[in-house]
Amino acid sequence: MDLRGKTSVVTGGASGIGRALALRFAREGANVVIADLDAAGMEAVAAEARGLGVKALALRTDVSELAQVEALAARAFEAFGAVHVLCNNAGVAAWGGLESATHRDWQWVLGVNLWGVIHGVEAFVPRMIARGEPAHIVNTASMAGLVASKGLGVYNTSKYAVVGLSETLAKDLKAYRIGVSVLCPMGVETRIRESERNRPAPLRNERAEGGGEPVELIGRYLAPDAVAGMVLAAIRGNELYVITHDEALEPLRRRAERLERAVRSRAR
Ligand SMILES: NC(=O)c1ccc[n+]([C@@H]2O[C@H](COP(=O)([O-])OP(=O)(O)OC[C@H]3O[C@@H](n4cnc5c(N)ncnc54)[C@H](O)[C@@H]3O)[C@@H](O)[C@H]2O)c1
């Protein structure tokens, strides 16, 4: 897909991977719509994008609220006529064992990481289909959506769901010429460890229950722009999985082996 003159929408575009995606698309000549909770952050990214010669809109959006994502889609289509690339990327992380996860942890993390993606699908897909132009949807999951690490269970649950949703969406939308990629990074140098900054007051834990120290990820921490480059290549090549780290191979292989062993060693 040649992105020149096309329109991209990036949720969580004020920081980290989303920021890098928005600026990468802008460098390719695509107009960008940045949707985030962080008004100052997204305005700064929009200004940077404009400096690259494209049109950019920053629209404050809480992706956990369907009405806000519907409003985002309506504004994006109204402003640019079509949306060719949608990145459902906004996400948050909460750490700690599942035995101590609070109901608020579940509501917050699933609200953003899973419902945020579902809302993106609900609001944008019907409009993309009606428009009839080739398009691509990138959902940000994580390596935590393919292999479960200890101490990250609420997050893992949200990301496994995003992988399942994306794998199915790719099949369902093929006939409409809408491609789907699911981004599964390991460590990336972003502000994800400061996710609590985005937790709404009603979903904050009353005591210091739940939560825990951020899990130390294995492997290298990539620069967000390197990840954005891989996403762009996946959009162009219509590749479903964007697995950013070579270090992912070993845990993925071990998981596949465990599944195979379960079948082979099952009582018959
Ligand atoms: N950084 C990593 O190591 C890593 C690894 C795997 C997956 N991811 C995923 O990458 C995505 C981007 O995160 P990041 O690492 O760039 O972190 P980040 O904290 O730098 O950026 C996340 C952005 O999402 C926004 N956001 C949070 N809640 C929101 C909401 N309810 N509505 C709209 N925007 C909201 C934040 O304001 C922020 O701008 C997330 O889905 C995250 O789970 C990150």
The ligand as a Gaussian input file, in Angstrom:
#p B3LYP/6-31G(d) Opt

LIG

0 1
 N        6.520000      -1.176000      25.517000
 C        6.509000      -2.486000      25.485000
 O        7.469000      -3.137000      25.927000
 C        5.324000      -3.206000      24.882000
 C        5.459000      -4.578000      24.608000
 C        4.388000      -5.245000      24.051000
 C        3.211000      -4.562000      23.769000
 N        3.096000      -3.231000      24.055000
 C        1.832000      -2.561000      23.738000
 O        2.086000      -1.434000      22.934000
 C        0.980000      -0.531000      23.020000
 C        1.495000       0.876000      23.174000
 O        2.092000       1.034000      24.440000
 P        3.521000       1.726000      24.654000
 O        4.461000       0.665000      25.040000
 O        3.834000       2.606000      23.510000
 O        3.228000       2.552000      26.003000
 P        3.059000       4.127000      26.283000
 O        2.577000       4.206000      27.690000
 O        4.313000       4.838000      25.926000
 O        1.904000       4.578000      25.271000
 C        0.566000       4.171000      25.464000
 C       -0.358000       5.309000      25.026000
 O       -1.713000       4.871000      25.206000
 C       -2.450000       5.957000      25.785000
 N       -3.632000       5.443000      26.487000
 C       -3.689000       4.774000      27.672000
 N       -4.961000       4.522000      28.013000
 C       -5.739000       5.043000      27.027000
 C       -7.137000       5.094000      26.808000
 N       -8.011000       4.578000      27.684000
 N       -7.581000       5.699000      25.679000
 C       -6.717000       6.230000      24.785000
 N       -5.376000       6.221000      24.942000
 C       -4.905000       5.633000      26.059000
 C       -1.460000       6.634000      26.704000
 O       -1.835000       7.964000      27.025000
 C       -0.183000       6.568000      25.875000
 O       -0.034000       7.703000      25.040000
 C        0.128000      -1.048000      24.182000
 O       -1.008000      -1.728000      23.675000
 C        1.058000      -1.991000      24.908000
 O        0.356000      -2.970000      25.631000
 C        4.148000      -2.542000      24.603000

